[in-house]
Every structure is written in structure tokens, then in C-alpha cells.
């Protein structure tokens, strides 16, 4: 039985195992035992598995049972858009999984380091196996690689990215600059991303749901009041206004223009306006005060205008 992709040494070992097993079976009569053959077969099988493990861990792509693979509970990405998942599943159904997922051994199972979307989509359409590359990584490397892979693909929402960066800093005592070097971002970009975690819980939820963009959200970090943050965020949700307009809105909130006090009108002026409204039988308003202002007489139909004209004619000297 020919096997491809296992390497010459391992292929020969498997061949030897088959020969021993077949010979032992042929020599076994109804009441006879194999003698030492069963023990040798068992030992050889264990050696085969050790060599298989060795070959896999060298980084070659292998087909792994989908049900022996688990997602990484510390995976930065927590939200998977179902529409995008359905599209990926249809693509895999047509073309297969072009790029293997990356996993590490976890006891007798495997844990995903990169490629969880592909694994989920494969399970969604019922694939029994998925192509995978098994690696040996430290816990720190696992976190870094998971974060970098998602950032490069832009698969993380801004809050997921910020939380993953914060976890790296907290667990490994990294500075912002050290994290920036590891994930290929500028220090200022890392700092701005982390600041999103200071927003109120309601605003963070809007970002996670994709209703508020990171550009809009970054404008809000200078607003301390949680209620004001949320009110402004709603105004910028769903890209109703662009980032530049939103930035102006936040600036106007923080630096409101002074409101000019309304001019104080005397009782005599108010009485005059009331008398004019009664005489003209329409709305009369005054802007200003006793020293300076304007008086407005409203008309709403042509009949109103004709009536006002007749009154003025009567008042003429």
C-alpha cells in the first residue's frame, strides 16, 4: 500500500508494520497464539505514532479530523459575521480550503492558532477533515500570532484588538512600544487603540456591533461624561455623518459658543405688542428691547393682507 507525503523513513516503518501484522495473521491457526508477535506489533504501532507526531510537528500540512480541533478560548476575535461565514462556506464547498489552518497540540487534541473562520466554515458544510499545520509555540507566541494574524486580515473589531493588546501588555509586562514592534503597528496607533477601552460600556457595545467606526469612536475619548458620550455616539452611528463632521460635533460640545442673553423687554413694550396683536387680529412679535428692535406683523392669507391694508388706510391722517 503506497503512502505519499509521510517521508521515506516513516513510509518504510508503516510498510514493515503491515508486513509483520499480515505474517502474524497468516501464521495464526484457530487455536494458536502469536508468541512474541503481538507485543512486537503493539510496540511498532507506538513507534509509528511517535514518528507520525514527529513528522506533523515539523510543520508539514496534514489532514486532521475536524472534530479533534478546538478553537482557542483566548482568541482575540469573539464575533463572527454569519453572512461572511456563509460566503466562506460556499467558497470552501466549491474550491476547498486553500490555506491550511495553524494548530498546536493540546493533549490528544489540537487548538487553533490561526484560521478559526476556515475551520468553522468547514464544519458548517460537514467536512470531516481540514488541512492543518501543527506548530510548537509558547503561550506568549500563541497570543502574539493570534493577534497578528487577525490584525493583518483586519478581522478584529477595534475593541477586540484593544483588549488583545492590553492582555499582551498585562501578562508579559510589555510597553506600548514593545507591543507595537511585535504586531507591526506604530506606537501611536497602539496608544489610540488602547484608549478606546476607556469609553463607556454602552459606547463600546456600539463599536463591537459595528455601528460606530473606530474613527468616530476615537473622537469620543476626550469626552468624560458617559451620558454625553453615548448621546454623541448615537448621532455618529451607522455613518450618518462622516468622521470630520463628527469631530466637529464633538468639538462644539466641548467648546460651546456663548449664548447671547435675550434682551429684556419692558412691561410697556410687551403691552404694546399685545395691543397690536388684538387690533390687527394676527400674530405680532417684537425682537429687541425699548431702545432698539423690530416688530413683526404676520399674515397668513391674502384676506389677512387685505384686512391689514384696510386698517392702515383707516389710520392714515
C-alpha positions as CSV (number, residue, x, y, z in Angstrom):
1,X,0.0,0.0,0.0
2,X,1.6,3.2,-1.2
3,X,1.6,6.3,1.0
4,X,2.6,9.8,-0.1
5,X,3.9,12.6,1.9
6,X,5.0,10.7,5.0
7,X,8.7,10.7,4.3
8,X,10.9,7.7,3.4
9,X,11.6,6.6,6.9
10,X,8.1,6.7,8.1
11,X,6.7,5.1,5.0
12,X,9.2,2.2,5.4
13,X,8.2,1.9,9.0
14,X,4.5,1.6,8.1
15,X,5.3,-0.9,5.5
16,X,7.2,-3.0,8.0
17,X,4.3,-2.8,10.4
18,X,1.9,-4.1,7.7
19,X,4.2,-7.0,6.8
20,X,4.6,-8.1,10.4
21,X,0.9,-7.9,11.0
22,X,0.0,-9.8,7.8
23,X,2.6,-12.5,8.6
24,X,1.4,-12.9,12.1
25,X,-2.2,-13.2,10.9
26,X,-1.3,-15.8,8.3
27,X,0.6,-17.9,10.9
28,X,-2.2,-17.8,13.3
29,X,-4.3,-21.0,13.4
30,X,-7.5,-21.4,15.2
31,X,-6.0,-22.5,18.5
32,X,-2.5,-21.0,18.2
33,X,-1.1,-17.7,19.6
34,X,1.4,-15.3,18.0
35,X,4.1,-15.8,20.7
36,X,6.0,-12.6,20.8
37,X,4.4,-11.1,17.6
38,X,1.5,-9.3,19.3
39,X,3.9,-7.4,21.6
40,X,6.2,-6.5,18.7
41,X,3.2,-5.3,16.7
42,X,2.0,-3.2,19.6
43,X,5.5,-1.7,20.1
44,X,5.9,-1.0,16.4
45,X,2.5,0.7,16.3
46,X,3.5,3.0,19.2
47,X,6.7,3.8,17.3
48,X,4.7,4.6,14.2
49,X,2.6,7.1,16.1
50,X,5.6,8.7,17.7
51,X,7.1,9.2,14.2
52,X,3.8,10.5,12.9
53,X,3.7,13.0,15.7
54,X,7.3,14.0,14.8
55,X,6.5,14.5,11.2
56,X,3.4,16.5,11.9
57,X,5.3,18.7,14.4
58,X,7.9,19.5,11.7
59,X,5.3,21.8,10.1
60,X,4.1,19.8,7.1
61,X,0.5,20.2,6.1
62,X,-1.7,17.2,7.2
63,X,-5.4,16.4,7.2
64,X,-6.8,16.5,10.7
65,X,-10.2,15.3,11.8
66,X,-12.3,18.5,12.3
67,X,-13.9,17.1,15.5
68,X,-10.5,16.8,17.1
69,X,-9.8,20.5,16.7
70,X,-10.9,23.1,19.3
71,X,-11.0,26.9,19.0
72,X,-8.6,29.0,21.1
73,X,-10.6,30.3,24.1
74,X,-8.1,33.2,24.2
75,X,-8.6,34.0,20.6
76,X,-8.9,37.8,20.3
77,X,-11.8,37.6,17.8
78,X,-15.1,36.9,19.5
79,X,-17.6,37.9,16.9
80,X,-18.1,36.2,13.5
81,X,-20.4,37.7,10.9
82,X,-22.8,34.9,9.8
83,X,-23.3,36.3,6.3
84,X,-19.5,36.3,5.8
85,X,-19.3,32.8,7.3
86,X,-21.9,31.6,4.8
87,X,-20.0,33.1,1.9
88,X,-16.8,31.4,3.1
89,X,-18.6,28.1,3.5
90,X,-19.8,28.3,-0.1
91,X,-16.3,29.1,-1.3
92,X,-14.9,26.1,0.5
93,X,-17.6,23.9,-0.8
94,X,-16.5,24.9,-4.3
95,X,-12.8,25.3,-4.1
96,X,-11.8,23.6,-0.8
97,X,-9.6,25.0,1.9
98,X,-6.8,26.6,0.0
99,X,-4.7,27.7,3.0
100,X,-4.2,25.3,5.9
101,X,-5.1,26.4,9.4
102,X,-2.4,26.6,12.1
103,X,-2.8,24.5,15.3
104,X,-0.8,23.4,18.3
105,X,-1.1,20.1,20.2
106,X,-3.4,20.2,23.3
107,X,-3.1,16.8,24.9
108,X,-4.7,14.4,22.5
109,X,-6.5,17.2,20.6
110,X,-5.4,20.3,18.7
111,X,-6.0,24.0,19.4
112,X,-6.4,26.6,16.6
113,X,-3.9,29.4,16.4
114,X,-4.9,30.9,13.1
115,X,-7.8,30.0,10.7
116,X,-10.8,29.6,13.0
117,X,-13.1,31.0,10.4
118,X,-12.0,28.4,7.9
119,X,-12.5,25.6,10.5
120,X,-16.0,26.9,11.4
121,X,-17.0,27.2,7.8
122,X,-15.6,23.6,7.1
123,X,-17.7,22.2,10.0
124,X,-20.7,24.2,8.8
125,X,-20.7,22.3,5.5
126,X,-19.9,19.0,7.2
127,X,-16.2,18.4,6.1
128,X,-14.7,15.5,8.1
129,X,-11.1,16.8,7.9
130,X,-9.3,20.1,7.4
131,X,-5.8,20.7,6.2
132,X,-3.6,21.9,9.1
133,X,0.0,22.7,10.0
134,X,0.9,21.7,13.5
135,X,3.3,24.1,15.3
136,X,5.0,24.2,18.7
137,X,4.5,27.6,20.3
138,X,4.9,29.1,23.7
139,X,1.7,30.6,25.3
140,X,3.2,34.1,24.6
141,X,3.8,33.2,21.0
142,X,0.3,31.9,20.6
143,X,-1.2,35.2,21.8
144,X,1.1,37.2,19.6
145,X,0.5,35.1,16.5
146,X,-3.3,35.0,17.0
147,X,-3.4,38.8,17.4
148,X,-1.0,39.5,14.4
149,X,-2.9,37.1,12.1
150,X,-6.3,38.8,12.9
151,X,-4.8,42.3,12.6
152,X,-3.3,41.6,9.3
153,X,-6.6,40.3,8.0
154,X,-8.4,43.2,9.6
155,X,-10.7,40.5,11.2
156,X,-10.9,42.2,14.6
157,X,-13.2,45.0,15.6
158,X,-11.4,47.8,17.4
159,X,-12.4,46.7,20.9
160,X,-11.2,43.1,20.3
161,X,-7.9,44.5,19.1
162,X,-7.6,46.8,22.1
163,X,-8.4,44.0,24.6
164,X,-5.9,41.6,23.0
165,X,-3.2,44.3,23.1
166,X,-4.0,45.1,26.7
167,X,-3.8,41.4,27.6
168,X,-0.3,41.1,26.0
169,X,0.9,44.1,27.9
170,X,-0.6,42.9,31.2
171,X,0.6,39.3,31.0
172,X,4.1,39.9,29.7
173,X,4.8,43.4,31.1
174,X,5.2,44.8,27.6
175,X,5.4,48.6,26.9
176,X,3.3,50.1,24.1
177,X,6.4,50.4,22.0
178,X,7.3,46.7,22.5
179,X,3.8,45.6,21.5
180,X,3.9,47.9,18.5
181,X,7.1,46.3,17.3
182,X,5.6,42.8,17.7
183,X,2.4,43.4,15.8
184,X,3.8,45.7,13.2
185,X,1.9,48.9,14.2
186,X,3.1,52.3,15.3
187,X,3.2,53.2,18.9
188,X,0.7,56.0,18.4
189,X,-1.7,53.5,16.7
190,X,-1.4,51.2,19.7
191,X,-2.0,54.0,22.1
192,X,-5.0,55.3,20.2
193,X,-6.5,51.8,20.1
194,X,-6.0,51.2,23.8
195,X,-7.8,54.5,24.6
196,X,-11.0,53.0,23.2
197,X,-11.2,50.8,26.3
198,X,-11.8,54.0,28.4
199,X,-15.1,54.6,26.7
200,X,-18.4,53.8,28.4
201,X,-19.8,50.3,28.2
202,X,-22.7,51.5,26.0
203,X,-20.4,53.1,23.5
204,X,-18.1,50.0,23.5
205,X,-21.1,47.9,22.7
206,X,-21.9,50.1,19.7
207,X,-18.3,49.6,18.4
208,X,-18.5,45.8,18.9
209,X,-21.7,45.6,17.0
210,X,-20.1,47.6,14.1
211,X,-22.5,50.5,14.4
212,X,-19.7,53.0,15.4
213,X,-16.5,53.1,13.5
214,X,-13.1,53.3,15.2
215,X,-12.6,56.8,13.6
216,X,-15.8,58.0,15.1
217,X,-15.0,56.3,18.5
218,X,-11.6,57.9,18.7
219,X,-13.2,61.3,18.7
220,X,-15.1,60.4,21.8
221,X,-12.2,59.5,24.1
222,X,-11.9,63.2,25.1
223,X,-15.5,63.3,26.4
224,X,-15.5,62.3,30.1
225,X,-19.3,62.2,30.7
226,X,-20.7,58.8,29.9
227,X,-24.2,60.0,29.1
228,X,-22.8,62.7,26.7
229,X,-20.5,60.0,25.1
230,X,-23.5,57.8,24.3
231,X,-25.7,60.7,23.1
232,X,-22.9,61.8,20.7
233,X,-22.2,58.3,19.6
234,X,-25.8,57.8,18.6
235,X,-25.5,60.9,16.4
236,X,-22.5,59.3,14.7
237,X,-23.8,55.7,14.4
238,X,-24.2,53.9,11.1
239,X,-22.1,56.6,9.4
240,X,-24.9,59.1,9.4
241,X,-22.2,61.7,9.4
242,X,-18.6,61.3,8.4
243,X,-15.6,61.4,10.8
244,X,-14.7,65.0,10.1
245,X,-18.3,66.2,10.7
246,X,-18.4,64.1,13.9
247,X,-15.2,65.5,15.1
248,X,-16.6,69.0,14.7
249,X,-19.8,67.9,16.6
250,X,-17.7,66.7,19.5
251,X,-15.6,69.9,19.4
252,X,-18.7,72.0,19.5
253,X,-20.0,70.0,22.5
254,X,-16.7,70.5,24.4
255,X,-16.4,74.2,23.4
256,X,-19.9,75.6,23.1
257,X,-20.4,79.0,21.7
258,X,-21.5,81.5,24.4
259,X,-25.3,82.1,24.3
260,X,-26.2,85.7,24.0
261,X,-28.8,86.7,26.6
262,X,-32.2,87.7,25.3
263,X,-32.9,91.4,25.5
264,X,-35.1,92.3,28.4
265,X,-38.4,93.8,27.3
266,X,-40.2,96.3,29.5
267,X,-43.8,95.8,30.5
268,X,-44.8,98.7,28.4
269,X,-43.3,97.1,25.2
270,X,-45.0,93.8,26.0
271,X,-48.3,95.6,26.4
272,X,-47.8,97.4,23.1
273,X,-47.3,94.1,21.3
274,X,-50.4,92.6,22.9
275,X,-52.5,95.6,21.9
276,X,-51.2,95.5,18.3
277,X,-52.0,91.8,18.1
278,X,-55.5,92.4,19.3
279,X,-56.1,95.4,16.9
280,X,-54.6,93.6,13.8
281,X,-56.2,90.3,14.8
282,X,-53.0,88.4,13.9
283,X,-49.7,87.4,15.4
284,X,-47.3,90.3,16.3
285,X,-43.8,89.8,17.7
286,X,-41.0,92.1,18.8
287,X,-37.3,91.4,18.7
288,X,-35.1,93.7,20.8
289,X,-35.9,96.0,23.7
290,X,-37.1,99.5,24.4
291,X,-34.0,101.0,22.9
292,X,-33.8,99.1,19.6
293,X,-35.5,96.2,17.9
294,X,-38.0,95.1,15.2
295,X,-41.8,94.4,15.3
296,X,-43.2,91.7,13.0
297,X,-46.8,91.5,11.9
298,X,-47.7,88.2,10.4
299,X,-50.4,87.5,7.7
300,X,-51.3,84.0,6.6
301,X,-53.7,84.5,3.7
302,X,-54.4,87.2,1.1
303,X,-57.6,88.1,3.0
304,X,-55.4,88.8,6.1
305,X,-53.2,91.1,4.0
306,X,-56.3,92.9,2.6
307,X,-57.6,93.4,6.1
308,X,-54.3,94.8,7.3
309,X,-54.3,97.1,4.3
310,X,-57.7,98.4,5.1
311,X,-56.8,99.1,8.7
312,X,-53.7,101.0,7.7
313,X,-55.8,103.1,5.3
314,X,-58.2,103.9,8.1
315,X,-55.2,105.0,10.3
316,X,-53.8,107.4,7.7
317,X,-54.1,111.1,8.7
